[in-house]
Amino acid sequence: MLQVARLAPKLLGDSTGLVADFLHRQINTDGGFKDRAGQSDLYYTVFGLEALLALQAAIPAPLVENYLHSFGAGESLDFVHLTCLARCWANLPVSPPQPDLRQALLNRIELFRSLDGGYDATPQSPQGTSYGCFLALGAYQDLQASLPNSKGLIQCLRSLESRDGAFANQPGLQGGTTPATAAAATLLRCLGEPVDSAVGDWLLARCHDEGGFFAVRSAPIPDLLSTATALHALAGMQVSLERIKEPCLDFVDTLWTSQGGFYGNWADDALDCEYTYYGLLALGHLSLW
């Protein structure tokens, strides 16, 4: 994802500096990036760091490193923030975490392995989710470790196929969601598993006529998270984006502000690092067509 997001300045042009300035303003004095309430949060720190890396902008690495050290081996963190801690360490231009910290993080991640071989935010859950599997595999890659029992993760993902040919975060559902489908398709591809071309068709069908992707079939408006993840999955499946390029560019442009950030959708009224990163990822993919 980061490699593609690096292409966003091709379309941002002179506005690239505005985005970097916005991101720098999101850094608190403790080294964490602001959530929507202005508090430092590991989740938003991931997106802030990746967005700055995509723009090849300066990162206050020592300050951020001190912030990360405050979490130790993630003993107090939930699954999402635990994987975010691993991702943050991987994004810093410093050596990987010391072996003992690295192993401690991996051990804690395994506590969230679901009984079906996937991963979920609840320890020992009977069923994993696409999102949980996505976070776990990413964390193992960030910590430069091999994922144990990858076959179990694949079986978990296959069980999440929805009846309409997509993927959901629960088994047996009639309809899938765009983020879950994008995550599952990307994971299966990374693990060398085939992805039915019908999944690409399903994702393309979620694209609004005026650009942007709906999270679900019944969603009233498209959103930037669904758009960026769908574009990423489609590109990975080598599905042409030519037909939807211009509408999607128009959609992303409607979410851009002169403050340097991106809104999450047309009804959003707050800016943050997360959706700004998704804006860069979407622009990166669209710049290739």
C-alpha positions as CSV (number, residue, x, y, z in Angstrom):
1,M,0.0,0.0,0.0
2,L,2.7,2.4,1.0
3,Q,4.5,2.0,-2.4
4,V,1.4,3.0,-4.2
5,A,0.6,5.9,-1.9
6,R,4.0,7.3,-2.7
7,L,2.6,8.1,-6.2
8,A,-0.1,10.4,-4.9
9,P,2.1,13.6,-5.3
10,K,1.9,13.0,-9.1
11,L,-1.7,14.1,-8.8
12,L,-1.5,16.4,-5.8
13,G,1.2,18.6,-7.4
14,D,1.8,21.8,-5.5
15,S,-0.8,20.7,-2.9
16,T,1.6,18.0,-1.6
17,G,3.1,20.5,0.9
18,L,-0.3,21.3,2.3
19,V,-0.9,17.6,3.1
20,A,2.5,17.3,4.8
21,D,1.8,20.4,6.8
22,F,-1.6,19.0,7.9
23,L,0.0,15.8,9.0
24,H,2.7,17.5,10.9
25,R,0.1,19.5,12.8
26,Q,-1.4,16.2,13.9
27,I,1.6,15.2,16.0
28,N,1.2,15.8,19.7
29,T,4.1,16.7,22.0
30,D,4.3,13.1,23.3
31,G,5.0,11.8,19.7
32,G,1.6,10.3,19.0
33,F,-0.7,11.4,16.2
34,K,-4.1,12.9,17.1
35,D,-7.4,11.1,17.0
36,R,-10.6,13.0,16.2
37,A,-10.7,14.2,19.8
38,G,-7.1,15.5,19.6
39,Q,-5.6,12.7,21.8
40,S,-2.6,10.6,20.8
41,D,-3.6,7.2,19.5
42,L,-1.6,4.4,18.0
43,Y,-4.3,3.7,15.4
44,Y,-4.0,7.3,14.0
45,T,-0.2,7.2,14.5
46,V,0.0,4.4,11.9
47,F,-1.8,6.4,9.3
48,G,0.1,9.6,10.2
49,L,3.5,7.9,9.8
50,E,2.5,6.1,6.6
51,A,1.1,9.3,5.0
52,L,4.3,11.2,5.9
53,L,6.4,8.3,4.4
54,A,4.3,8.4,1.3
55,L,5.0,12.1,0.8
56,Q,8.7,11.6,1.8
57,A,8.2,14.2,4.4
58,A,10.1,14.5,7.7
59,I,9.2,12.3,10.6
60,P,10.3,13.2,14.2
61,A,11.5,9.7,14.7
62,P,13.0,10.1,18.2
63,L,9.8,11.7,19.5
64,V,7.6,8.9,18.0
65,E,10.0,6.2,19.2
66,N,9.6,7.5,22.8
67,Y,5.8,7.3,22.4
68,L,6.0,3.7,21.2
69,H,8.3,2.7,24.1
70,S,5.6,3.9,26.5
71,F,3.5,0.9,25.4
72,G,6.1,-1.7,26.2
73,A,5.2,-5.0,24.6
74,G,1.6,-4.0,24.3
75,E,0.4,-5.7,27.5
76,S,-2.4,-3.2,28.0
77,L,-3.5,-2.9,24.3
78,D,-6.4,-4.5,22.5
79,F,-5.8,-6.4,19.3
80,V,-6.2,-3.5,16.9
81,H,-3.8,-1.2,18.9
82,L,-1.4,-4.1,19.4
83,T,-1.0,-4.6,15.7
84,C,-0.8,-0.9,15.3
85,L,2.2,-0.8,17.7
86,A,3.9,-3.4,15.4
87,R,3.1,-1.3,12.4
88,C,4.4,1.9,13.9
89,W,7.7,0.3,14.7
90,A,8.0,-0.9,11.1
91,N,7.4,2.6,9.8
92,L,10.2,4.2,11.8
93,P,13.6,4.6,10.2
94,V,15.3,2.8,13.0
95,S,16.3,-0.8,13.6
96,P,13.5,-3.3,14.1
97,P,12.4,-3.8,17.7
98,Q,14.8,-5.8,19.9
99,P,14.3,-9.6,19.6
100,D,12.7,-9.8,23.1
101,L,10.2,-7.1,22.3
102,R,9.5,-8.5,18.8
103,Q,8.8,-12.0,20.2
104,A,6.6,-10.6,23.0
105,L,4.5,-8.8,20.4
106,L,4.2,-11.9,18.3
107,N,3.2,-13.9,21.4
108,R,0.5,-11.4,22.3
109,I,-0.8,-11.4,18.7
110,E,-1.3,-15.1,18.8
111,L,-3.6,-14.7,21.8
112,F,-6.1,-13.4,19.4
113,R,-6.0,-16.4,17.1
114,S,-9.6,-17.7,16.6
115,L,-10.5,-21.3,16.9
116,D,-11.1,-21.6,13.1
117,G,-7.5,-20.5,12.3
118,G,-8.1,-16.8,11.7
119,Y,-7.9,-13.8,14.0
120,D,-10.4,-11.7,15.9
121,A,-10.4,-8.9,18.4
122,T,-11.8,-11.2,21.0
123,P,-9.3,-13.9,22.3
124,Q,-10.2,-17.5,21.5
125,S,-13.2,-16.4,19.4
126,P,-14.7,-19.3,17.5
127,Q,-14.7,-17.3,14.2
128,G,-12.1,-14.9,12.8
129,T,-12.9,-11.9,10.6
130,S,-11.4,-10.5,7.4
131,Y,-10.3,-7.4,9.3
132,G,-8.7,-9.5,12.1
133,C,-6.8,-11.6,9.6
134,F,-5.7,-8.5,7.7
135,L,-4.3,-7.0,10.8
136,A,-2.5,-10.1,11.9
137,L,-0.8,-10.9,8.7
138,G,0.3,-7.3,8.4
139,A,1.8,-7.5,11.9
140,Y,3.7,-10.6,11.1
141,Q,5.1,-9.0,8.0
142,D,6.0,-5.8,10.0
143,L,7.8,-7.9,12.6
144,Q,9.6,-9.8,9.9
145,A,8.2,-13.2,11.0
146,S,6.4,-16.0,9.2
147,L,2.7,-16.4,9.8
148,P,2.1,-19.7,11.6
149,N,-0.7,-21.9,10.2
150,S,-1.4,-19.9,7.1
151,K,-3.7,-22.6,5.9
152,G,-6.0,-21.9,8.9
153,L,-6.1,-18.3,8.0
154,I,-7.1,-19.2,4.4
155,Q,-9.8,-21.5,5.6
156,C,-11.1,-18.8,7.9
157,L,-11.3,-16.4,4.9
158,R,-13.0,-18.9,2.7
159,S,-15.7,-19.4,5.4
160,L,-16.5,-15.7,5.2
161,E,-17.6,-15.8,1.6
162,S,-21.1,-14.2,1.4
163,R,-23.9,-15.6,-0.7
164,D,-23.6,-12.8,-3.2
165,G,-20.0,-13.7,-4.1
166,A,-18.1,-11.3,-1.9
167,F,-16.8,-11.5,1.7
168,A,-18.1,-10.4,5.1
169,N,-16.8,-10.4,8.6
170,Q,-19.2,-13.1,9.7
171,P,-20.0,-16.5,8.0
172,G,-23.2,-17.2,6.3
173,L,-24.3,-13.7,5.4
174,Q,-26.3,-12.8,2.3
175,G,-24.2,-9.8,1.4
176,G,-20.6,-8.8,1.7
177,T,-19.0,-5.5,2.5
178,T,-16.5,-3.6,0.4
179,P,-13.8,-3.3,3.1
180,A,-14.1,-7.0,4.1
181,T,-14.1,-8.1,0.4
182,A,-11.1,-5.9,-0.4
183,A,-9.2,-7.3,2.7
184,A,-10.0,-10.9,1.9
185,A,-9.1,-10.6,-1.8
186,T,-5.8,-8.9,-0.9
187,L,-4.9,-11.5,1.8
188,L,-5.7,-14.5,-0.4
189,R,-3.6,-13.0,-3.2
190,C,-0.7,-12.4,-0.8
191,L,-0.9,-16.0,0.4
192,G,-0.8,-17.3,-3.2
193,E,-4.5,-18.3,-3.3
194,P,-6.7,-17.8,-6.3
195,V,-9.4,-15.1,-6.2
196,D,-12.5,-15.6,-8.4
197,S,-12.8,-12.8,-11.0
198,A,-16.4,-12.4,-9.9
199,V,-15.0,-10.8,-6.7
200,G,-13.6,-8.1,-8.9
201,D,-17.0,-7.7,-10.7
202,W,-18.7,-7.4,-7.3
203,L,-16.3,-4.6,-6.2
204,L,-16.7,-2.7,-9.4
205,A,-20.5,-2.9,-8.9
206,R,-20.1,-1.0,-5.6
207,C,-18.7,2.1,-7.5
208,H,-21.0,5.1,-7.5
209,D,-21.8,6.6,-10.9
210,E,-20.2,9.8,-9.7
211,G,-17.2,8.1,-8.3
212,G,-16.3,6.5,-5.0
213,F,-17.3,3.1,-3.6
214,F,-20.1,2.2,-1.3
215,A,-19.3,0.2,1.8
216,V,-22.4,-2.0,1.3
217,R,-25.1,-2.2,-1.4
218,S,-27.5,-0.2,0.7
219,A,-25.1,2.6,1.8
220,P,-26.5,6.0,1.0
221,I,-23.2,7.6,0.0
222,P,-19.7,6.3,-0.9
223,D,-16.8,6.7,1.4
224,L,-13.0,7.1,1.1
225,L,-12.1,4.0,3.1
226,S,-14.2,1.8,0.9
227,T,-12.9,3.6,-2.2
228,A,-9.2,3.3,-1.4
229,T,-9.4,-0.4,-0.3
230,A,-11.5,-1.4,-3.3
231,L,-9.0,0.3,-5.7
232,H,-6.1,-1.5,-3.9
233,A,-7.8,-4.9,-4.2
234,L,-8.8,-4.4,-7.8
235,A,-5.3,-3.3,-8.8
236,G,-3.9,-6.3,-7.1
237,M,-6.3,-8.5,-9.1
238,Q,-5.2,-6.7,-12.3
239,V,-8.7,-5.4,-12.9
240,S,-8.7,-2.3,-15.2
241,L,-9.6,1.0,-13.4
242,E,-9.7,3.0,-16.6
243,R,-13.5,3.2,-16.7
244,I,-13.9,4.5,-13.2
245,K,-10.7,6.6,-13.0
246,E,-12.2,10.1,-13.8
247,P,-15.3,9.7,-11.6
248,C,-13.2,8.4,-8.7
249,L,-10.7,11.3,-9.1
250,D,-13.7,13.7,-9.0
251,F,-15.0,11.9,-5.9
252,V,-11.6,12.2,-4.1
253,D,-11.3,15.8,-5.1
254,T,-14.7,16.6,-3.4
255,L,-13.2,15.3,-0.1
256,W,-10.1,17.4,-0.3
257,T,-9.7,20.6,1.7
258,S,-7.2,23.5,1.5
259,Q,-6.3,22.6,5.1
260,G,-4.4,19.7,3.6
261,G,-6.6,16.8,4.7
262,F,-9.3,14.6,3.3
263,Y,-12.8,14.0,4.7
264,G,-14.1,10.5,4.9
265,N,-17.3,11.1,3.0
266,W,-19.6,13.9,1.9
267,A,-21.3,14.0,5.3
268,D,-18.1,14.2,7.3
269,D,-17.0,17.4,9.0
270,A,-13.7,16.4,10.6
271,L,-10.3,15.7,9.2
272,D,-7.8,13.1,10.4
273,C,-4.7,11.1,9.5
274,E,-6.7,8.0,8.6
275,Y,-8.8,9.4,5.8
276,T,-5.9,11.6,4.6
277,Y,-3.9,8.4,4.1
278,Y,-6.7,6.8,2.3
279,G,-6.9,9.8,0.1
280,L,-3.2,9.3,-0.8
281,L,-3.7,5.6,-1.4
282,A,-6.7,6.2,-3.7
283,L,-4.8,8.9,-5.7
284,G,-1.8,6.7,-5.9
285,H,-3.7,3.9,-7.6
286,L,-5.6,6.4,-9.9
287,S,-2.3,8.0,-11.0
288,L,-1.4,4.7,-12.7
289,W,-4.2,4.9,-15.2
